Amino acid sequence: MNRRKSLKTLGLGTISASLFLEAFKSPEHSVVKKEELRFLPNLKSELLSNKNKGKLIFTFVSLAYTGNPKEGFRKPLVGMNLLAEIAHKYNIPVTWLIDLGTGSAMKNKLDEWHDKYGDDIGVAPTGEKERDSLMKLFPWSKVNVLVETTHKGDEATKAKDLGYSAIWGSCWEQVGIDGITDRGTPWGCFYVSDENYKIPALKGKGLVSLEWTSRDLLKALHSGGSTIYSSDAFDVTRAGLCTGDDITYWKALFDNYIRNIASNKFVFFQQQLESHEMIYNAQYKDICTPAEIEMDAKVTDAFFAYVKSFGDLVEYKTLPEAVQLYTDNFSETEPSVMLFDDVPVKEIQFWYGRDNCATGPWPKTLLYYDKECQLAFIQGKFEPFLIRDYIHNRRLLDPAYYRIAHEDEPEVKVNIPWEPVELTAVPVEIKANKEIPYAVTFWYDFNKYKIKNVEGAELVGPIENQVALLRLNLKKGINNIVIHLEKL
């Protein structure tokens, strides 16, 4: 089994963030009780009162194609029925990624689910032979989403030539699992470059890239454990992060995503659970045990209930609907800015996370990308600790994952007086050895100070009244930014 655990203007608003309190009771950080975690307690009410907020777009997907010849061409029909029952209980539409074998076997069910719940389909694992047949079998679907199977440079071009609108399966921060290394690619949705599926097109539109599953942007980045810190039920239950009685971690993960609708027009949260993993019988006894299936079903059901508690702040889409939404709203890759707080988690089970058992804690982190770069910052620092340059290096096989070399990192100097005087202007000097896309962050109390204007950079934010991002393309030599402040 090819189990892939991991297969222009921002609409800005404000929301006051609350730090979690009493996060740890023991120095080992090994046990987290639900009552100890107080993360963004007023999140929903603050978002509802924010007139400038965007929307969280929630998609639920299931890989459900026929097995390969070594597996006896198994069809995951029982698993499809189980997942459909859970999702449809909450009126959440499912996008089924299928081939002709599964489509033919589930024709009546898929027609019924489309009519009642809006379910749709995409093509897996290949598109050359399947799409025309599936379009005839299901005339209500455009069948315009293709599963990215090879993770090679030419797959996006082939998909575009075949008439697809989107390619699904990018794995943010993944290195090596199932032979897939997608580190360097953005999260969420972006327009894919024709030359390289991992990076955005520098001009205009293209195929829309869709993630395999949404990851914990903070923990996946700092720990390197992208396949552990994800929205995939299989991963978090096996790692011990969630159980049928406790999805505290998943709730905090979702809170970190939805909080950012205050700073983005759309935030995309994409979840996937394979139908093959929800079956235990004579054919499928080698994948998951009955106990694991029951656990994954329980955490998924509980998570859907939690997501639904946010009411109209969330919209539920199939993948084709999400792609249409993206192309209708954005003429090029839309910038994304995401502020994440770390949350305490249970100790990762050794047998599952032995390659990287790091659990934090890590500092508050701001992440950003646009068509030209991807950047990450920790709280209190002007300069980014991660700089990915999409302009000057567009190779598919990049051993640095588009990260600029350490010797090319710019030098940032903030020229402010040592004396305790009230600031009205903050001058920032950036010395660069070469031209690169760049930004700095300014962490400040924007409940007390207003940014009147910024010289030398484009302002993004302030985000949650605690940090502003200043975006510019550096020229070789000295680059100057001045932040002008006004006390409220």
N, C-alpha and C positions, 0 to 999 in steps of 0.2 A: 504494500500500500504506500502510495506517495502522500504521506501525511504532512502537509505544510502547516505547521503550527503558527507560523508567523508569515501558505501557498503563495475708479482706481482709488478709489478713496474708501477708507474704512469708515463705517458708520459708528462713531464713537459716542460713548455715554459714560456714566459714572455709577459705581456701586462700591460701597465701603466694605472692604474685606475684613473678616474677623479671623484672627489666628486661632488654631485649635489649642485648647488648654488641657493641662494634665495628660499630655499625650502618652507619657510613659510612667509606669509605676516602679519598674525595675530597671537597673542599669543595663541588663542584657537585652532589653527591648524585645523579649521573646514572646510575651503574651500581651494581647491588646483586648481589653474588654470593651463591649459596645458602649457602655455608659461613660468610658473614659474619653471617647473621641468626640470632640465638639468642633466640627469643621464647618465654617460658613453657616452658622445656625439660622441666620435670617435671609438666606440666599433667595428663596422663592419670592418673598415679599419685596425684597429690594429690586429684583428683576422686574416684577410686575409693575412697580412704581417708576421704572425707568422708561421714559417716552422714546428714547433713541435706541432701544434694544433691537437686536435682530431675532433670528429664529435658530433653534437647533433642529437639524434635519436628521432624523433617525431612520436607518435602513437595517433590515434584517435579511440575511442571505443564507442559503444553504446549498453547499455542493452536493449534488444528488445524481451524478452521472453513473452509467453502467460501469462495472468493474472491468479491469483488463483481462486478457486471456488467462493469465496465471491465476486470477481470482475466480475464474469460471463465469465471467460476465455477470456478476451479481448485481442486482438492482436493489437499491436501498429503500424499498417501498414502505416497509414498516417504520423506518426512521422518519421518512417524510410525513407519514400520518401522525406520528407522535409530535413532531415539531409544529406541524400545521395546527394541531389541537391546542398547543400552548400559545402560539402567536395569535391565532384567531380568537381565542378567549378574550384577548385584549384589543381585538379589531386591528391588529398590526399586520399589514400585508407582507408577504414573503416573496423574495426573488429566488426562484429555483434555478440553479445552474446545472443544466441537464444536457444529455445527448439524445439521439433518436430512440435508443433502447428504452431509457427511462420515460421519455415523453410518450412513446406508444403505450407502454404499460400503465401509465398514470393519466392517459388522455381525459377520461371522464372526471377524475378528481381535480385535475388542473383546470379544466373548464369550469367546474363548480366553484373552486376557490377563487378563480378570477372574477366570476360573476358576483360572488357574495362578499369577497374581501379585497378585491383588487390585486391579487397575486399576479406576478409576471414571471418571465423566464429569460435566461441568458444561455449562451452556448458553452459547454465544457465537454471534454477537454480540448477539442479542436474545432475549427470553424469551417474548413474547406468543404467538408462533406455534409455537415449537419445543418447549416443555416437554412438552406432552401427547403429541406424536408420539414424542419420545425416550423417554418413560416406557413407551409401548407397545412400542417397538422394543427397549428394554433394561429388562425388568421387574425385573432385579436391582438397579437403581439408583433412588434417590429423586429424582435429578436436582434437587438442592436448592441448588446453587451457581450463581449468575448472574454473568456477566462484566459489570463496570461499563463501559459503553461511552461514555456522554455526559459523565460526571463533572459532572452537574447536581444541583441540590438535591433534585429529586423522585424520583431513581432508586431510592433506598433504600426510599421509601414504596411505589413501584410494585412493587418486588421482594417486599416484605413482603406486599402485597395478593395477589400471585400465588402465595404459598405457599412462597417460598424461605426458606432458613435463613441464607444468607450471601451476601455480595456481594464479588467478587474484582476487584482491579485498582487499589487505592490505591497511590500513588507517593510515598513518603516524601521530603520536601524538594524535590520536582520543581517547577520553574517553567517553563512555556511549551512544553516539548518535546511535539510532536504535539498542541498545543493544550491540554495538561493542566497544571494548576497545583494540586497537592495539598499544598504546603508548609503546615505547621501541624498536619497529621494525625499521630497516633501511629504508631510502627512496630508490627510484629507483629500481634496480634489484639486487637480491642476490640469492645464492643457499640455499634453505630452509633446516633446520635440520629435520630429520625424526621424531624426538620427539616433535618438537615445531615449528609451522609455523611462529612464530614471529621472530625467530632469525636464524642467518646463521649456516650452517653446519661447523663444525670445521675442517673437512677434505674433500677435493675433491668436487665433484659436487653433485647435487641433483635436485629436482624440482626448476625451476626458479620462484621466487616471483615477481609478477607484481602489481604495485600500482593501486588503484581505480582511483586516480587523483593526479597529482603533486601539492604539497602544497608550499606555500611561507615558505621556511625553516627558515628564520629569524623571521618573524612575527608570524607564527604558534607556534614556540618554545617559544618566549618571552611572547606572549600574552595568550597562552593557547587556542586561538581561531582557531584551525586547520580547522574547517569546514567553517569559514568565509574567511580565506586567502588561497584560492585554485584556481585551474584552471577550476573549475566547473562553467559554466555560471549561473546556477540556484542560486548558492551561492553568487556570486559577484554582480549579479543584484539585488537580494532581499536585500542584505546588503547595497546596494547603492554605492558600490565601482566602478562599471562600469555602463555605460549607452550606449544606441545605438549610441550616439554621442561622447562618451568619454571612451576609453579603456586605458587611460594613465596608470592606475595601472597594468593592464595585460601586457602592453608593458614593464614596469619596471620589473615585475616578470620574463618575458621571458628573458630580458637582463641579469638578475642575473643568470639565468640558463646557457645561451649560453656563457657568459663570461668564464665559468669554463671549456670549451673545451680546454682552454689554459693549463689546469692542469690535464686533464683526457683523456684517450683514447676515451671513450664514455660518454656522459651525456644523460640520458634518461628523456624525457619530455612526460608524459602520460596524455592525456586529455580524458574526458568521458562526454557524455550528453545522458541522457536516452531518448529513443524514446517515452516512455510513457508520458514524460513531454512536448512533442511537438505536442500535440493533444488537441483540444477542440471540443467536440461534445456531443451527448446525453450520451455516455458511459464514456467520459473522462472529464466531466465538474467539477470534484471534485479535480483535480490535479493542473492545471495551468490555468490562465485566458488567453484570446486571447492577451491581452496587454503584459503579461509576456512571452508568446511564441514568439511574434514579437520581443521583446527586446532580448531574448536569441538568436534568430536567427541572429539578427543584430550584437550583440557583437561577436558571433562566426565567422560570415563572416568577420568582420573587423579584428579579431585576426588572422585568417588564412592568410589574406592579409599581415599582419605585419610579420608573421613567414616566409612567402614566400619571403619577401624582403631581407632575409639573404642568398638567393641563395644556392650555393653548400655547405655552412656551415651546412646545415640541410639535413638529409636524412629521408624520410618518409617510415615507415614500418608498416605492420600489426603486431599484437601481435605474431603470429607464426614466422614471420621473425625476430622480435626483439629477441625472445627466441633463434632462431638459431644463430643469430649474437653473442649473449652472450656465448652460449655453444661452439661455434667455436673458440672464442678468449680467454676464461678464464677457467683454470683447477680447480679453486676454486673461492670463492667470491672475486671479485675485489675490492680493496680499493677505496673509493670515498672521494675526498676533495672538499668542496664547500665554496667559499667566497661570502658573501652576504652583500650588503649595504642596510640600511633601506631607504625606500622612503616614502614621505608624502602621506597620503590618506585622502579621505573625511571622515567626521564623519559617523560612523556606525549607520544605522537606529536603533533606540532603540528597536522597536518591534521585530527585527530580532536578534540583538546582545546583548540583555539585560543581558544574562548570563555573558558576558565578552565584554565590549565595548572598551577595551584598544586599542589604535591606535599608540602608540609610542610618540615620536621617541625613537628608540633603537640604541645601538652602532653597528658598523660594527662587523660581526660575522663570524668566521670560523668554519665549521662543518666537521667532519671526521668520517668515519667508515671503519672497515675491518671485517674479520670473527671473531675477538676476542673482539671487543669493539666498542663503539660509544662515541664520545667526541665533546664538543662544547666550543669555546673560544670567548671572546670579545676582541676588539682591545686594545693592549697595555699590556695585562695580559699574564704572562708566564703560569700560571696554568689554567686548564679547569674549567668552572663552572658547567659542566655536565659530569659525568663519568658513562657510562653504561658498565658493565662487562658481556660479553657473555661466559666467560670461566668457572667461578665459580658458576654461578647461571643460570640454564637452564630450570627452571620451567615455565610452561605456565601461571599459575595464580600467578603473582608476584606483590604484592601491591606496590613495589617500582619501578616497570617498569625497572628492571635490573640496576637501579642506585645504586651505592655503598652508604653505610651509611655515614652520615656526619663525624662521629668519625673516619672513616677509610680513609678519604681523606688525601693524602700525604701532607707533608709540603715542600714547595719549597723555596729555598734560592739561590739568585744570588750573588756571591762573586765578586763584581767589586769595584774599588776604587771610593771614592767620588770626587776626584780631576778631573778636566776636561782634562783628558789625552786621547790620541787616543787608542782605544781598538784593540788589535790583537787577544785576546782570551777572551771568556766569559765563566767562570766556573759556572755550575748550580749544586746545591746539592739538592737531593730529599730524604727526610726521609719518609719511608713507614712503616706502622704497619703490612702490610700483602702483599702477592704477588697479584698484579693486572696488567692488561694491561693498558698502560698509554701513555701520550705524553705531551710535553710542546710546546708552540709556542714562537717564537722570532720575534717580530715586529721591523723592522729596515729598513733603506733606502738601499736597495740592488742595487740601481742604483749607489751608491757610494762605496759599499763594496761587496766583493765576499766572499762566504763561501768556504774556501779551503777544509776543512774536518770537520767532527764531530766525537768526541770520545764518545762512550757509548750509541749511539742511531742511528737509521736509519733516514736519512734526506729525507723529503718530501718538495719539493720546491726549492728555494723561489717561492712563489705564487704571481704573479703580482708584483714582486720585492718589496713586502712590508711585507711579513710574511713567515717564515719557520716553519714547523712542525717537531718536533723531537720525533720519536716513539720508545718506548722501553717497555719491560715487567719488572716491578719493582720487585725486591727481597726485602724481609723484611730487614729493616735496611737502611743504607746509600747507595744511588745510585748517581753516578757522571756522568755528561755530560760536555764536553768542546767543545765550538764552536770556531773554528779557522777562523779568518777573514783576508782578504787582501784588502787594499784600491785600488780602481780602478783608 
